[in-house]
Amino acid sequence: MKNVVLVVKAKVKEEFSEEVYTFMKALHKLTHEFDRGCLQYDLHKVKDEENTFCFIETWEDEACLIEHSQKEHFKNFMSYVDGKIESMEKIFLDKYVEEV
């Protein structure tokens, strides 16, 4: 079964940056504690873009990612950030390895 790898890039409205970041850290912690199939769920600040953060995620499979999106802590986060995010982009990745 193929892992699901994605980057979620969120630009937060400036006036909400600190409080949304606090909630992102909580989501990060709760996802690691409670979500089955979470292989990687890292939170990063984009260096050259103000108020922009990325989650780098790897899930065992699509079912685990769907389950994550249905968890109470994820739904609460999405509800909380509604209206506080300028833009959010999901980028799904395929692992690419060159033949040597």
Secondary structure, DSSP 4 states (H G I P E B T S, - for coil): ---EEEEEEEEEPGGGHHHHHHHHHHHHHHHHHH-TTEEEEEEEE-TTSTTEEEEEEEESSHHHHHHHHTSHHHHHHHHHHTTTEEEEEEEEE-------
